[in-house]
């Protein structure tokens, strides 16, 4: 085994790197808040994990006291941050910025081991504009992708036993955030190690030793976490939440992968549609073309670059597989970072076509890098002073809903049905579920659990969204009867209705 293996770092100006990261931070800041520094209202999937973190701080245990179907790493991380800094809108803003900066910095470090000159900065720039900006959501997928990419970077820095040990540990932690991404990232790295050691004709002993070094920290971290929650919640509960439930959830939730597009007018809507359409073709095709070149031109390539591209392509393909059954645009963005590096490497030549592609990507990226923050800052907005802090709203609908809810509740009141508003107004969910929907995502047992909780801890208000095209009217009949028996319509909005408990 080549214990001294290291892929040389292509030197770039430290000043240019620092300036690039500063510009990245400014871009993220101007895309997540409105000047002079008021954070925008939290939304998307991240708010569910913020709510879970609040539950943990109140002494509740994931799986046992509230339902989750991904590993609780994100919940635990946010619980720790909320305990340290309190629950504030500005902290949500800081989390998104730090997450984007971390991903950008890792992509930049990996690019320095494959590319040269200004091309070093192109993958991170493409990621920032066309990927992260379309999914500025501090949810669990991003953390797992970040950790898997860190594992890749660790092995690019050297294939010593200590580096392999670190890669296994990083994949283990990634699994604590998203079980599929962390595990398949681990499989991709194990495949790379097996491939390289067999290619180098190393002994079976060294191969087994390397795999043991990779596997032990992974099993300790993942097994320890699973064992802890199995002890608290029960093995059957854990198996159902992490293995059985995600299949019907994915089949239902992601039946419409482009759902949600078209909500913004004009150019931005067109830009998002083009970006997402390109992603659906771009991500899988990049890896196909890279694997084709790797095995067709292996003997004409720099061996260290060949190994690096192989590792990046294996890890990226593994991440892609995790969203294959539910390839929504949102989830696809969160597994696409390795594809950005592979794409730029594929077109990093000095031929006329490659140089034209590079130039086009640079000009388009720079234009959007300047346009997108300016456009957001010029949009009309409304403000609310909420328990989590002063918050800006770009959506008139979201502003009206949150304002009405804040005027008709007090902090820590029981409320169910609209998690983004619940988090902003600092309300409590008395049920074990984040929401209830007339689809396969809500089982009869879950419906009964929600009704029992509302009977024991009546919510002041409940939000019911309007019927969607994919709803099943045969579902949630007991819940509907319960609501009409114990609540009355208080306020209707285009997105749904507030029902108030009968006195």
N, C-alpha and C positions, 0 to 999 in steps of 0.2 A: 504494500500500500504506500502511496506517495504522501507520506505524512508532512512533507514540506511543500505540498502543492499550494500555490497562491496565484490568482489571476492578477496581473499587474494593474495598478491603478493608473489610468491615463490622467496626467496632471492637467488641471485647469486652474485659472486664476482664482485664488481664495477670495479676492475682492469681488469678482464677477459672481461667484457662488453666493456670497453674502448679499449682494445687491439683488440677485434673483429671488432669494428667499424673502427679503424685505418686500420686494414688489408683490410676491405671492401673498404675503400677509396683508398688505394693503388691499389687494384685489378681494381677498376673502372677507376682510372687514367691511368693505363697501358693498359686498353682495349679501351680507347677513345683518346689517343694521343700517339705519338712516342717520345721516349727520344731524347733530354733532356727535352721535354715539348712542342712539336709542335702539335697542335690539328689536327685531321683528318678532312677531308672535310665533311661538314654537308650533310646529305641525308635523305631519308625516309620521312615520313609525317611531321616531325617537321619543315622542311624548308617552308612549306606552311604557318604555323603559324608565322614563322619569317617574311615572306613577308607581311602577314596581319598586323603584328605589325608595320612594316615600313610604310604601308599605313595609319594606325591610326596616326602615328607621323606626317604625311603630311596633316592631317586634314580630312581624309576620314572616313566614318562611315560604320561599318559592316551592311550587308543587303541592305543598301541604295546605297552605292557607289561601293561596291564589294560583290560578291556572296559568302556566307558561308551557310552551312546547319547544323552546330552544334552551340551551344551557344558560345558566344565570350570570355569566360573566359581566355582561353589560349592566344588569341590575345591580350587581355588587359594586362595580366601578362607580356608578352614579350615586349609590348610597354612600360610598366613602367620600365622594366629592361634596355631596350635600351635607354630610356631617361636618366636614371641614369648613365649608364656605357658606352654608345655608342654601336655601332654595330661592334662587334669584334668576330673573330673565337674563341678566348679563352673563351669568355662568353658562347658560345654554349657548349663548353666542360664543363665549370663549372656547367651549368644547368643540364646536364646529370648526372654528378657526384653527385650533391646535391639531385637530384630526386631519384637516386638509393640509396643513403645513407638514405634519409628520409623513403623510403619504407622499407628498411632493419631494421631501428630502430623501426618502428611501429610494424612490424612482431615480432621483438625480444621482445618488451614490452607485446604484446598479448601472446606470447609463455610463458612468465614468469608467467602467470596466469593459465597455464594448465600443464606445463611440469616441470621437475626437472633435476638437474645435467647438463651434457653436451647436453642433448636433447633439452634444451632451445635454443641452437644455431643452431640446425639442420634445422628447417623450413626456417630460414633466409638464411642459406647457400645454401639450395636447390633452393630457390627463386633466389638468386644471380647467380648461375651457370647455372641452367636449364631454367630459366624464363627470368629474366631481361637481361641477357647477350645475349639472342636470340632476344631481341626486345629493343635494346638501342636507343630508339626513343622518344624524349621529346615531345610527342604528348598528346592530350587532354585526352585519355583513362587513362593514368597513373595517372593524377591528380585527376580524379574522383574516381579511385580505392583507391588512397591514402586517400582522404577525407572520403570516406565511411568506410575504415578501421579505421580511426581516430574516427569516430562516434561509431564504435563497441568498440574500446578501451575505449572511454569515458563511455559507459554503463557498461563495465566490471569493471570500477573503482567505480561504484555506480549507483543505479537506483533512485537517488534523482531527484526532479523536475529541479534543476539547470543542472544536467547531461543530462536529457532528452531534456531540452531546447538547450543545446550545441549540442547534437546529431542532432536535427532538423535543427539547423543552418548549421552544417557541411554538411548535405545532401543537403541543399539549395545551398551552395557554390559548391558542387559537381555537381549539376544540371547546374550551370552556365558554367561548363567546358564540360560536356556531358549530354544532357537532359535525355537520357534513363538510364544511370547508376545512376545518382543522384536520379531520381524519384523512380526507382525500389529499390535502396538502402533504401530510405525513407519508401517504402512499406514494405520491409523486417523488418526494425526496428519497425514499427508500428505493424506488425504481431507478433513480439516477445513480445512487451509490452502487447498486448491484450491477448496473450497466457498465459503469466506469471501472469497477474492480475486475469484472470479467474481461473487459476489453484489455485491461492492463495485465491480464493473466496472473492476478494475485491468487494466493492460496485460499482454499475454502475457509481455513481458520481465520484469516484476516477479514474475509467477507462476513463471516458469522460474527466476529468481534465487532466490526463496524455497525452491523445491524443491531446487535445487542446494545451498544452504546447509544444508538439512535432511539431504540425502543424503550429502554428502561425509564428515562425521564418522562417520556410520553405517557406510559402506563401509570407511573406514580402520580402524575398531575391529574390525568383524566380519571383514573381509577379512584384516587382519593376523593375527588369531588363527587363522583357518582356514589361512592360508598357513603359519604357524609349525608347526602340528600336521600339516599335509599333508607338510611337509618331513621331520618326524620319523617319522611313521607311514605315510605314503603316501596318495595321493589316493583310491585304491580303498578302503582301510580306512576313511577318513573318510566317504566317501559311504555305505558300507554301514552304519556305526554311526549316522550322523545322519539318514539318509534311508530306507534300505531296512528296517533292523531295527525301528524304532519302530512300523511298521504291524502286523506280526504280534504284537508285544509288547502293543500297546494292545488289539487285538482279543481277546487271551487274558486279559490281566490284569484288564481292566475289563468282562468279560462279566457280572459280578455286582456292580453298582455299590453295593449296600447290604451287601456282604459285610463282616463284622466287627461289624455292629451287633447289639445284643442280648447283648453280653458283660458288661454291667453290670446289676446287679439294680435292680428297683423304679423309682423316679421318674427316676433318671438315664438309664436305658435308654429310658423313655418320652420324656423330654426330648430325647434325641439323635434318636430316631426322628421326632418331630414337627419338630425343627429341620431335619433333613436333607430330610424330605418337603416342608417349606415352601420350602427352598432350591431344590429341583428345579422348583417352580412359580414361585417368587418371582423368581429372577434373570432368566430370559428375559422374563417378563411385565412386569417393571418397565421394561425398555428399550422394549418394544412400546408400553406406555402413554405413556412419556415422548416417544417419537418422534411418537406420535399427537397429543399435546397441543402439541408444538413446532410442527408444521406446520399444525395446525388453528387455533391461537391466536397465531401468530407476531406479527401486527400489534397484539395487545393486551398483549404482554409487554415487559418491560424488555429492550432489545436486547442489553445486555451479559450479562444472566442467560440469555437465549435462547442466545447463543453458548457460554456456559459449560456449560449443560446438554447442548447438542449435542456438545461435545467430550467431556464425561464419558460420555455415552451411546455415542458412537462407540468410545471407548477400552474401555469396559466390554463392549460387544458383541464387540469384537475379542478380548479376553481370554476371553470365553465360548466363542467359536468354537474356541479352542485345545484345549478339553476336550470338544468335542462328540462326538468319536468314542469317548471313554472317560470319560463323565461320572460318575465315582465321587464319592461324597459328599465324600471327602477333597480331591480335586482341585477340585471345585466351590467349596468354601470358599475356596480360594486365589485364585480369580478373581472373587470376589463383592464385594470392597470398594467398587468404583464404584457397585454397585447399592444399597448402603446410603445413599449420598449422594442418588442419584436418587430413591429411595423416599421419603426424608424431604422432599425438595424437592416431590415430587408431592403430598404431603399436608401441605404447610406453610401452607395457607390458614387463614383465621380462621372458617370456617363451623363449624356444630355437629358435623358428622361428622368433619371434620379435627381439631378440638380433642379430640374423644372418642378418636380413634385416637392422637393424640400423648400424651394422658394415660395411655392403656392401655399404650403402649410404655414410657413413663417408669416407671410403677409396676412393670411386669414386669421391666424391666431392673434397677432398683434392688434389687428383691427377690432376683433371681438374682446380682447383683453381691455381695450380702452372703452369700447362702446357699452358693454354690459353693465359695468358699475355706474357709468354716467346715466344710462337709461333708468336704472333702478332709483337713483337719487332724485330724478326728476318726476317720478311717478307721484300722483296724489296719495296722501296717506291720512290716517286718523290715529289718535293717541288715546290710550287709557292708562290711568294710574291704578294698577292692580296689586294684589298682595305680593306678587312676585316681582313687582317693580314697574316702572313706566315702560309701556310697550307700544310699538308702532304696528299698525295694521294696513296692509296694502289692499286687502280684500274688503270691500264694503260689507259683504255678507258676513264674514267672520267678525268684523268689528261690531256689527249690529247684534249678532248672537252673543258675543262675549259681554258686550255692554249690558244687554238685557239681563243676562244671567248674574252679572256682578251686582246689578241693582236689586235683584230679588233673592239674593242669598247672602250669608255671612261666611267668613272663613271657617273651614272645618265642618260645614253643613254636609249632610249626606246628599250625594248626587250620583246619577247613573246615566250613561248613554252617550256622552260626548267627551272623550278623554282630553283632547287639546284644550277645550274650554275649562274642563275640570282642573287641569294643571295650572292654567293661567290664573284662575280665580281661587285656587287653594282650597278645593273641596275634597271630600273623601268619598271613595267608592265603597259601599257596604257589601258588595257582592264579590265572589271569587273570580269573576270574569271582567275583562276590560269592556266588552260590548257583547250584544246579543243580536244575531242576524237570522232571518228566515232562509237559511241555506244549510248545506251540510257542515258548514263551519261551526254550527251550534248543535250539539247533540241533545236528545231528550233529557238525558241526565243533567246536562249543564243548564238547560232551561229550568228544570225543577230546582236546581241549586240556587239559581238567581231568584226565583220566586220565594223560596224559603228565606233567603237573606233579606229580601225586601219586606217580607212579613215581620221578621224579627227587628230589622233596622229600617224603618220606612224612609225613603228618600224624600227630601223636600220637593225635588223636581226630578223628572225623568225626561230624557230627550229621545224621541223616536224619529229616525230619518224617514224620508219619504220612500215609497216603494221604488225599487230598481227593477230593470228588465230581467235580471237573473234571479229574482226572489222566487221562492217556492211558497205559495199561499197556503199550502197544507201544513206548513211548519209554524211553530210558535203560537199555536191556537190557545194553549193554556195561558201563556204569558199575555196574549192579547186580551183574553177574558179578565185576567187579574188586573191589568192596567185599567180597563174600562170600569171595573167594579170598585177600584180604590182610588182612582185619579180622575181628574177632569182636565180638559184642554185649557191651557193658560195662554199660550202664544204660538203662532205659526210663522215660520220663516220659509223661504224657498227651499232650504236644505232639509227641513224637518220641523217637528213640533215639540214644544215643551208641555209636559203634563204635570200638574200640581196635585199633591196628595190631598184627599178630601179631609176636611176637619171634622 
